[in-house]
Amino acid sequence: MLTPIICLSESLRQFAESFRGCFSQRQLKYFVTVLLGLVECQERRTLSGLLRRVAARVSLSGLSRFLSKWPWSESELAAMWQARFRARTAPLVQAEHARQRAEQPKRRGRPKATVVTGSLIIDDSTHAKPKGRKMKGLGLHHSTTEKRRVKGHSLFSGFYELLGQRCPLAPQMYRQKATCEAEGVPFQSKIDMAVEQIQTFQPIEGTHTHVLIDSWYHCKRVRRAAQERGWDVSGGLKSNRKMQIIEADGVRRCLNLTKYAAGLSQDDFEPVVWPSQRGGRAIYAHIVRTKIRKLGACQVLITRESLDEPLEQVRYWGTTLLDADIQTVVNVLAIRWGIEVMFEDNKDLLGSDHYQLLSDKAILRFWTLLACVSVFLDEQRARMQAAQLESHVTWGDARRAIQDMHQRN
């Protein structure tokens, strides 16, 4: 059944209205159509699929031109939703500082400085397009689900998490060097993108930022870019990274993480809780303060699901939190899993890989509009979760609530 725009929920109408400055009057109608279509569509989120769910006076050709040719700025749209996020979370930051000050014990001297930490999480996701022929930006990218390289697009993105609120970063398309040469565009590696994101990102005033990455991005350039801004860095480490150890006679030598883990006994691991939406699960972990080659001083965390787990399944992590205890480091690293959930929600709920667009500009704009919808869903999720007092609410729950409201309207 088609959903008329006149049945738009009040919350979605007000959300779309806040972006009026990014579009002309004609473009705004297509913008609202895409937002409503992404919320309502239950089939593949192609342009035709979106129009089959919305009763509006827009055409397929007009929607195609809206994405590929009409003059509006996706960077300006991202700046608008980030400004909206700052305005929404700034009072929460001040309230959290006040709460921490109120809980400090009374004692002589200057009170301890309060800290509110936000997490900047960066990663990429492969969108397989095996039948793509004339799409711009196609290349061979590794797919974690298929565990091999597949033909498709690589979406570089992430989000900023602060006090349970999330704000997606502006999406970018990563192209391999051969693809850039064939299409005549400048090449930018994933590391270049990550460094640029760290250098240009503006966190909320009065907060400390912690960059969370996987092993692919955990390198000297990324860590240096974060440390130049006074930020912490945590993330995965590849098993062949070299670490420094000090022998009993004081001699220093380097060995890779796998060899170090192989020399640990079961008594060297202690049980910790890895946080999750279901309340957490018990794992075993070992932590050591050392130096990693080309990274510098850090704490290395080694985790395993069970004490009998084979060495091939052991995972390695590094963090600049040099004085943190083992459970604190685990709690920080667990936050990074949120980006994997976000990429899955983008594909399953919003169809970020359903597009059949040919131009790279149209694909990037589709991803940008999809990120804009995710901002709306996260706002609704946060409101619902606050109203239900500690109950976990997902994007899917928020989306179904909005769909029910449209049906009642």
N, C-alpha and C positions, 0 to 999 in steps of 0.2 A: 504494500500500500504506500502511495506517495505521501510524503510529509510536506504540507504547505509551509512556506517560510513564515506565514502569519501565526503558525502554531509554535514558533520558536520560544523556548523557555526564557524566562526573564534573565536568568544568569548568563545564558549563552548570548542573548541579545545585548546585554550590557558589556560583555566581554568583547564581542565583535565591534561594538560602537567605540570602544577605547582605542581601536586601531584605525579610526576613520582618517586620521591625518596621513596615513601611508598610502591611501588610495583615492582615486577620483570617485564620483558618485556612481558611475557605471561599473568601475572595477570593484567597488564595495559590494555590489550585488553578487558578483562572482565569488568574492572572498567569503561572503556569508554562505553561499551555496556549497562551497567546498567544505567549510567547517561543519555545516549541518549534514552534508553527505558522509563525511568521515565518521561522525557520531552515529548516524543511522544505518549506514550500509552494512549488510550482513554477507554480501557476496564479495567478489574480488573488487578491490578499490581502483579499478580503471576509471577513466573519465566517463565512459558510458555507464559503468556501474554506479558511480556517484549520482549521475543525472536520473537514473532509474529510481532513486529513493527520494528525490526532492521535486516538489511541484513548484517550479519557478520559471519565469520567462527568460531562460538562458538557453543558448544553443551549444551543441558539441563543438562546433568550429570556434564559437566565441570563447569557450572554456579553454580550448587549445591555444588560442591567441593570448588569452590571459596569462597562461603559463610560459609561453615561448617568446612573445613579442611585445606585449603592452609594457609601457614604461612605469614600473614600480620597483622599489629597491628591497631585496630580501634582507640586506644588512640593516636597513632602517627598521624593518619589521622585527628583526631579532633584538635590536637596540630598544625598541618599544617594550617588548615583553620582559627584557632584563630590567628596565627602569620600573616596570610594574612590580616585578619581584622585589626590587630594593625597597620600594615604598611599602610593600606588604610585610617585609621581614625586619625592617629597621626598628619598629616598636618592640618586636619580639626579642631582638638583640639587647635593647636597653632593659627590658624586663628580666632577661636572663642574667645580665650583669648585676641588677638589683637583688635578684634572688641569691646569687653567690655571695654578695656582700653581706646580706642578712644572715646567712648561714655560717659565716666565719666566726670562730670563737673570739670572745673579748680578751685582748691582751695588750700589753704595752708596745709602743712603737708603731711604725707605719703599717697599715693593713696590707695583706698580700694582694697583689694585683689579680683581678678576675680575668678569665680567659674564655672567650667564646670561639670555637673552632668551626670553620666551614671547610668542606671537602671538595676540591676540584678534581673530578674524575675524568680521565681522557682515555679513549679507546677507539677502535674502528670495527666495522661490521661489513661482511661481504654479502652482497645482494646478487644471487646467481641469476644469470640471464643466458641459459644455454642456447636459446633460439634467437638471440639478438644478432642482427646482421648489420644494420645501419645505425644503431645507437652509438652516440658519441661517448667516449670515455671508457669503452669496454677494455678489459684486460683479464689476465689470469691472476686470481687472488686466492689465498688460502681460506678454506671454509672449515671452521671448527666442528660443524655438525657432520659434514661429509668426510672430514679428516684428509682432505686433498685439495689441490688447486682446481678452481672452477672458473668458468668464464662468467664475467659479470662486472658489477661496479663495487667500489669500496667506499663506504660512507665513513668519514672521519668526524667524530662528534664526541659528546660527553655531556656532563651536567655538573652543576654546583649544588651541593646539598648543605643546608644550614638549618639546624633545629627542626629536623623532620620535614622541611620544605625543599622542593627541588625546582631548579631552573635549567632547562636544556641550553646548551651552547649552540651557536649558529652552525649548522651542518656544512661540511665541505666535502668535495669529491677528490679522492686521491687517485692520481693517474700514475701508472708506471712510466719509466723514462722512455721506453719505446713508443708507448701510446702518445706521450707528449710530443715526441719528434714527428710522429705521423700526423698529428692534428695541429701542429704548429703552435703549441702553448708552452709556457715556461714550466720546467719540472720543479716540483717541490716534494721532498721526501716526507714520510710520516714523522720523522724526527724533527724536520724543519717546521712542520705544522704544529707539533706539540710545543716546541720552543716558542714559536710565535704566539700560540694561545696563552702560554704562561706569561710571556712578556706583556701582552696587551690586556689580559683579564683584569677587571676592576672588582675586587671583593667588597662586601658590605663594610662600611666604616665601623671600627670598633671590634673587628674580628681578626683572628689568626687563620691563615690558610694552610691546608695540608693537601698536597698533590698525591693522588693515588693512581698508579699505573700498573700495567702488567709487565712481564719480563721483556717484551719486545721494545718498550719505551724506556726501560730502566738503564740509562746510559749516562755518560759523563756530561754531555751537553744539556740534557733535560735537568739533571740534578743541579748543575751550575746555574741554569736559568732560574730555578726555583730558589736556590740559596741566595742569589743576588737580591732577591726580594724579601729575604728573611723568612721563607716558607720552609716547611718540612716536606720530606718526600718518603713515601713507602710504596712498595710494590714487589712483584715477583722477581725472582732471580733464576737465570738458567743454571742448570746443574754443573756446567763446565766453567763457571766463573771461579777465579782464583781468590782465595782468602789467605790472610796471614795468620800464622800461629806461632807461639813462642814455646820452645821446648823447655824442659826442666832445667837445662844448663844455660838458659838465656838466649840460645841461638834462635834467630827468626828464620822461618822458611814459608814458602807458599805451596799450597796444594788446592786442588779443586774441591768444590763443595761435596761432590759425590764421595770422594775418598775420605773427607772429614766425617761425613755421615756414616760411612762404613765402619769407622773406628769407634763409634759410640755404642755403648751398651744400653740395655733396656732401662737401667737405673738412671741414665742420663736424661731420660724423658720424663715429663710430669704431666698429669692430666689437666686439661684446660677446657673451657667451654667456648666453642665457636658459635657466635650469635647468629640467629636466623629468625625468620618470621614465625617459625613454629616453636620458638622458645630456646633454640640452641641445641647443639649436639656435642657430645664428649669426644675430644681428640687428644692426642699426645704431642707434646711440643718440647723443643730444646732451644734455648737462646744463648747466644754468645756475642760479646762485644769484640769487634775485630776491625780489620781494614780489608776492603774489597778492591782488587786491582782496577784502576781507572775510575773508581767511585769514591774512595776515601773511607773515612771512619763511619761505621754504621753498626747496628745490631743485626745479626743474622738469626732468623727464626727458621727452624726446621720442623715441619709438621708431618704427622702420619696418622691415619685413621685408626690403626691398631698397632700394637707392639710387634706383631708377627708379620706386618705388611712387608712385601719385598722392597728392596732398595729402589727399584725402578718407579715405584709409586710415591716415593717421598717427595714433598714439595719444599721449595726454598723461597725465603722472603728476606728483604732487606729494608731497614728503616733508619732515618736520621734521628729518631727518638732514642738517644743514647742512654738516657737514665730511666726510661720507662720499664715497668715490670712486664712480665711475660703476658699476663692477661690483658693489660692495656694495649700492647702491641697487637694481639689477636683481635681485640675489639675494633681497632683502627683498620686493620687489613680486611676485616669482614665487610666494611662499608663499601669496598670496591665492587662487591658482587652486585650491587644495585645497578651498575651499568649493564651487566649481562641481562638482568631482568628488564631493564628499559628497552634494550634492543629487541628482546623477544616480544615484549608488549607492542612495540612499534610494528613488528611484522605480523603478529597474530591478531591484535585488536584493530590496528590502523592500516595495515597493508602497505608498509613502507617499501616492500619489494614487488608490489602488484602492478606497478606502472608499466605502460607500453609507449613511453615517450621516446622520441628520437634525439632531440637536442639536449646537450649537457645543461644548458640554462634552464630548460623546462624541468629536467630531473631534479636539479638543485632547488628550484622553486617548489616543486612538489614536496621534497623533504622538508623545506622550510615551513610550508603550511602545515605539514604533519606535526612538526615540532611545536608550532603554535597551538594546535589542538591538544597536544600533550600538556602544555602549560595550563590550559583550561581544565583538563581532567585532573591534573594534580591539585589545582586550587579547590575543585569540588571534593576530591578525595580528602584533603586536609580538613575541610569544613565538616564533612561527614564523620571523620575519625574523631574530631574534637567533640562533636555532638554525642557520639556513642561512647566516649570515655574509655580510651585504651583499646578498643576493639580495632583490629587491623582491617583497613579498607584498601582495596586495590583500584587501579584504573578501570578495570572491568566493572566493579561495583558502582563506581561513579558514572560510568557510561550507561549502565542499565537504569540507574535512577533518572538520568536525563531523558532517556528514551521513554520511560514511563510517563514523565511529565509532558513530553510531546504528545503522547497518545491521549492523555487527559485533556490537553488543550484542544 
